[in-house]
């Protein structure tokens, strides 16, 4: 019994041993362990709470995944900030010591944390202004894909090859960002088609409009358009303009499916897709020199 009491007595001495002093607060081993455990629990619970909020908002009408994720993230950060202050108070930490921590952080920023701070601030701006949101189809620099997660430091973008690319948040603030689905997922695609000069343009237009009417991914409103774009060197060049909201992130697949249908229908109508043609003109001097060369061979 005495050994057990001695063990707990020594354990209490170790836990109450002062590790360092910050401001007017003495940090013991127990206070540091307590803060670490409570902060870890705070992050875990707020993550679960964020998921609950996002799922709840998505069940309501007219609330997309981007708005739900942004709302959940902002609420989570607020709770983490308030909860962290409460944990420090419950651990007996003098909050005036935070000013000392802020000063130390400022020195750290001066020595190499500028990028981390910039990305964190950019993440807050993204969540509030929402130039991008989860589910958007975006392109920044050479990265093209769908936004799947926005964290305080970086944003995760998944490409069509299922490759996850981690983009620092500052890139979305300092660089030009193309957002294909900023307001909605409705986009217009233009499919070029070249046919021979022997084809009737009216029939070609009807064929292309029939393709637009049959493809399930092409919207009826806004209406498709067929434009006679130009009189090319070898072909009449048309443009089939169509709108879609289901193939926003699969433009190549969309164009391929339409091209298959166009080729099939043009073939059924006997309309040719011509090869490039070039006219070759020979100068008379070149012909005379060639004839002299042939005569010299026979001499």
Long-range contacts (C-beta under 8 A, 24 or more apart in sequence): 22-97, 22-100, 22-101, 23-94, 23-96, 23-97, 23-99, 23-100, 24-94, 24-96, 24-97, 25-92, 25-93, 25-94, 25-97, 27-93, 31-91, 31-92, 31-93, 34-91, 35-87, 35-88, 35-91, 35-93, 38-87, 38-90, 38-91, 39-84, 39-87, 42-79, 42-80, 42-83, 42-84, 42-87, 43-80, 46-76, 46-79, 46-80, 46-83, 47-76, 49-75, 49-76, 49-79, 50-75, 50-76, 64-133, 64-135, 65-133, 65-134, 65-135, 66-130, 66-133, 66-134, 66-135, 66-136, 66-147, 67-130, 67-133, 69-133, 69-134, 69-150, 70-127, 70-130, 70-133, 70-134, 70-150, 73-127, 73-150, 74-127, 74-128, 77-124, 77-127, 77-152, 115-168, 115-170, 116-153, 118-170, 119-152, 119-153, 119-154, 119-168, 119-169, 119-170, 120-152, 120-153, 120-169, 122-168, 122-169, 122-170, 122-172, 122-173, 123-150, 123-151, 123-152, 123-153, 123-154, 123-155, 123-169, 124-152, 125-173, 126-150, 126-155, 126-169, 126-172, 126-173, 131-172, 131-177, 131-179, 131-182, 132-172, 132-177, 132-179, 132-182, 135-181, 136-179, 136-180, 136-181, 136-182, 137-179, 137-180, 137-181, 137-185, 137-248, 137-249, 138-177, 138-178, 138-179, 138-180, 139-177, 139-178, 139-180, 140-167, 140-171, 140-172, 140-175, 140-176, 140-177, 140-178, 141-171, 141-175, 143-167, 145-249, 146-249, 160-249, 160-250, 180-248, 180-249, 181-248, 184-245, 185-245, 185-246, 185-248, 186-219, 186-243, 186-244, 186-245, 186-248, 187-243, 187-244, 187-245, 187-248, 188-222, 188-241, 188-242, 188-243, 189-241, 189-242, 189-243, 189-244, 189-247, 189-251, 189-254, 189-255, 190-239, 190-240, 190-241, 191-239, 191-240, 191-241, 191-242, 191-255, 191-258, 191-259, 191-262, 192-229, 192-237, 192-238, 192-239, 192-240, 193-237, 193-238, 193-239, 193-240, 193-262, 193-273, 194-232, 194-234, 194-235, 194-236, 194-237, 194-238, 194-273, 194-274, 195-235, 195-236, 195-238, 195-266, 195-271, 195-272, 195-273, 195-274, 196-235, 196-236, 196-271, 196-272, 196-273, 196-274, 197-235, 197-236, 197-274, 198-272, 199-236, 199-271, 199-272, 201-228, 201-236, 201-238, 203-269, 203-271, 204-236, 204-238, 204-266, 204-271, 205-238, 207-262, 207-265, 207-266, 207-269, 207-271, 208-238, 208-240, 208-262, 210-265, 211-240, 211-258, 211-261, 211-262, 211-265, 212-240, 212-242, 214-261, 215-242, 215-257, 215-258, 215-261, 217-244, 217-246, 217-247, 217-254, 217-257, 218-242, 218-243, 218-244, 218-258, 219-243, 219-244, 219-245, 233-276, 233-277, 233-278, 234-274, 234-275, 234-276, 234-277, 235-273, 235-274
